[in-house]
């Protein structure tokens, strides 16, 4: 197929997405979908506040020196200009590898666009119904681009296919018509980051910045469309397609208005890459049947997508969170892989590093064959007497298809991980639950800034 034919297909699909997003009304959305959107929003707000409490995020906010404005830094203690809030909140959201994701999109649709939509909603003091519709448009459009994009080997999904979702959400909030919304989506698809996956496994925080770029680019694309200078030319076929991999335009509109990808995602109970979670879950199951001091070797068999996270060496939090040996060792020793597991006081623990070095990771053809509906792992532990124990997990706990988490579960995890943040978490839960009926979103959003050091103002 020629480039012109590919562009024509992408242009037509983008036009349909624009029409759908521009006309999206929460009054027409099924109740269970809105309930799931509320839970994704709660998770996004809570995890952003968790990230904001990190020393490195405080340092970023100080270095940014953003001017005061209408958009809250969630858990950051103040409100700033819209673009600064979108970038800094997105960076905080992904800094602990706890943000919601979607295995069918092969990444994180909410993180790509929610910070931008929320910052813009605060500036415009949008209604809760319009804000909810914009968030849903951002998620669904991003997820469809994630399904459609087949990135080249080595490319990381942060900051590329999801920009179109950020643009769709911001366009919906600006009240753009179908054609302008399609132009915004197309512009967003033409603003991808080409980041390498090794940046994440090497522990380079530029990987977090790609999400900041996605949200700011989504704002830019929607503003271009509002100004009448954006066009729908089907550029996704070339930017996300020819340059970064391949794009199947049919996936952009598959099940549009009938299948809701927001209902098919996962929430995290481990502060690590989702590819490590099934192995960590299996290790937790094994932990109750053995003494970790007796382990001589651990074999982790996983699918092809996760087999690359095999390094047992790390020099930073981010590098550890992208290491299956780290996640398995932490699960076996600590009984969880929470944010503290990759904290500065834990990463150099000799027992943790020693056990991680006894973990070997390999791809198994039978597990790879179960993608994308499952992301399985099989863990076999060998003990000092030669005995072996094996456990298998089909998906991470928290996936919509495998022990899904509900609001009570998410709130419980957030309270455990953010000491002193109870008031902010409860406020976030109420905001997320009530959003579709709120007459104005600005003031409640700014109330989620809280104050520095995790206390209330």
HELIX and SHEET records of a PDB file:
HELIX    1   1 UNK A    3  UNK A   22  1                                  20    
HELIX    2   2 UNK A   26  UNK A   28  5                                   3    
HELIX    3   3 UNK A   31  UNK A   52  1                                  22    
HELIX    4   4 UNK A   55  UNK A   64  1                                  10    
HELIX    5   5 UNK A   82  UNK A   94  1                                  13    
HELIX    6   6 UNK A  109  UNK A  124  1                                  16    
HELIX    7   7 UNK A  128  UNK A  148  1                                  21    
HELIX    8   8 UNK A  163  UNK A  174  1                                  12    
HELIX    9   9 UNK A  178  UNK A  189  1                                  12    
HELIX   10  10 UNK A  198  UNK A  201  1                                   4    
HELIX   11  11 UNK A  206  UNK A  226  1                                  21    
HELIX   12  12 UNK A  236  UNK A  236  1                                   1    
HELIX   13  13 UNK A  237  UNK A  243  3                                   7    
HELIX   14  14 UNK A  249  UNK A  252  5                                   4    
HELIX   15  15 UNK A  261  UNK A  264  5                                   4    
HELIX   16  16 UNK A  274  UNK A  276  5                                   3    
HELIX   17  17 UNK A  277  UNK A  287  1                                  11    
HELIX   18  18 UNK A  292  UNK A  294  5                                   3    
HELIX   19  19 UNK A  317  UNK A  321  1                                   5    
HELIX   20  20 UNK A  324  UNK A  334  1                                  11    
HELIX   21  21 UNK A  339  UNK A  342  5                                   4    
HELIX   22  22 UNK A  350  UNK A  356  1                                   7    
HELIX   23  23 UNK A  365  UNK A  368  1                                   4    
HELIX   24  24 UNK A  407  UNK A  417  1                                  11    
HELIX   25  25 UNK A  422  UNK A  434  1                                  13    
HELIX   26  26 UNK A  435  UNK A  437  5                                   3    
HELIX   27  27 UNK A  442  UNK A  446  1                                   5    
HELIX   28  28 UNK A  447  UNK A  449  5                                   3    
HELIX   29  29 UNK A  452  UNK A  454  5                                   3    
SHEET    1   A 2 UNK A  68  UNK A  72  0                                        
SHEET    2   A 2 UNK A  79  UNK A  80 -1                                        
SHEET    1   B 2 UNK A 149  UNK A 151  0                                        
SHEET    2   B 2 UNK A 245  UNK A 247 -1                                        
SHEET    1   C 4 UNK A 359  UNK A 363  0                                        
SHEET    2   C 4 UNK A 295  UNK A 302  1                                        
SHEET    3   C 4 UNK A 377  UNK A 383 -1                                        
SHEET    4   C 4 UNK A 388  UNK A 393 -1                                        
END                                                                             
